[in-house]
Amino acid sequence: MKTRLFTAVLCLMFIASGCLENASQKSDAKSNTTTTTTTTDDNKTSDNQDKKTDDKKKSTTKNSFQSPGGKFSINFPAPPAGPESRIEQNKAGLMQLFTYSLILSDNAGYFVYYKDYHSGVITDSNTDEMLKKEADNFMKNCGSKVAKSSSERLEGNKGLSFSGTLNDTIAINMRAFFVGRRYYQFGTIAANSEIADKDSKQFINSFEIIK
């Protein structure tokens, strides 16, 4: 039965306060590209294309995958599915959430998600607190809690690495950053050491912000 990882995937799909609804998504199954509709600062919409970077002439990053819409790149071991687009309801209001996933088996997967908080919610003085709340809520909704955490920095942006286990069998290793009001979280969820610790670290450490 497909139980363990699906439970863990729900952690990513029903984050923080839970109630998610389907949002717009258009994909081209034949071309390894996905077009999503994202919201800009002025509440207008713009189409952004996420693509593999196997064409060296077009790629400006060493990583295997980049999302121009998400403004990040990361070294997925293979092309991920997504973005899955949802609307998240929490105390800060409605936010659009984008999730990429590479499911290796019923028990192992790589994940990235990001969302934009509303203007004025994230400040220099509360970033550390908000990172901790995001981590605690994520692990709580997974049915677990943060076992280890450490502060991180990425190009001057504050972040947090955190980990824990689900049912004492599924290892959850995540890292998160606020870049302005955008929240990124990425990492691995795996049981039975299906994703080696070095592979998990390599994936997490490969995350980069792109312009």
C-alpha positions, 0 to 999 in steps of 0.5 A, spaced: 500 500 500 502 507 498 501 509 505 508 512 508 510 517 503 503 519 501 502 521 508 509 525 508 507 528 501 500 531 505 505 535 509 507 539 503 500 539 500 496 541 506 501 546 510 501 550 516 493 551 516 491 546 512 485 548 507 488 548 500 484 549 494 486 547 486 489 553 483 490 554 475 495 550 472 497 548 465 502 543 463 505 540 457 506 533 458 510 532 452 515 538 453 518 537 460 515 544 461 510 547 465 507 554 465 504 557 471 500 563 473 503 567 478 501 573 482 506 579 482 507 585 487 501 589 483 496 583 484 497 582 476 498 575 473 504 573 469 506 567 465 512 564 467 515 558 464 519 553 468 524 548 464 530 543 465 537 546 464 540 541 459 541 546 454 548 549 456 547 555 451 541 557 455 543 555 462 546 560 467 546 555 473 550 548 474 544 545 477 539 541 473 533 544 474 531 552 474 524 555 475 524 562 472 518 564 475 520 561 482 527 565 481 531 559 484 535 553 481 536 546 485 539 540 483 534 535 482 536 528 480 531 527 475 526 532 472 521 533 478 513 534 477 510 540 478 509 546 479 502 543 483 499 550 485 494 551 491 491 556 495 493 556 502 489 559 507 492 561 514 492 567 519 496 571 514 490 570 509 490 567 502 497 565 499 498 561 492 503 555 494 507 552 488 510 545 489 515 541 485 516 534 487 520 528 485 517 521 487 522 516 487 518 510 490 512 510 495 517 511 501 522 517 498 522 523 495 525 530 493 521 537 494 521 544 493 515 549 495 515 556 495 509 562 497 509 569 497 507 572 504 503 579 503 507 585 503 508 588 510 507 581 514 515 579 514 520 584 517 527 584 519 525 583 526 520 577 525 524 573 520 527 568 525 520 567 529 516 566 522 522 561 520 521 557 526 513 558 526 513 555 519 518 549 521 514 547 527 507 548 523 510 543 518 512 538 522 506 538 526 502 537 520 506 531 519 505 528 525 512 530 528 516 535 531 522 539 530 528 534 532 534 539 530 535 546 527 540 550 525 540 557 523 542 558 515 544 564 511 543 565 503 546 571 500 544 575 506 537 572 507 536 568 513 534 561 513 533 555 518 535 547 517 530 543 521 529 535 521 525 530 524 522 523 523 515 521 522 513 514 525 520 513 527 521 510 520 521 516 515 526 521 515 524 529 514 530 533 512 528 541 510 531 547 509 527 554 509 529 561 507 525 568 506 528 572 500 524 578 502 517 576 503 517 569 499 518 563 503 522 557 500 522 550 503 526 544 500 528 538 502 527 530 502 522 525 505 525 518 505 524 511 509 529 506 510 535 510 508 532 510 500 535 517 500 542 517 502 544 522 507 549 525 502 544 525 497 539 529 501 545 534 503 547 535 496 540 536 494 539 541 499 546 545 499 545 546 491 539 551 492 540 557 489 537 564 488 536 566 481 535 573 478 
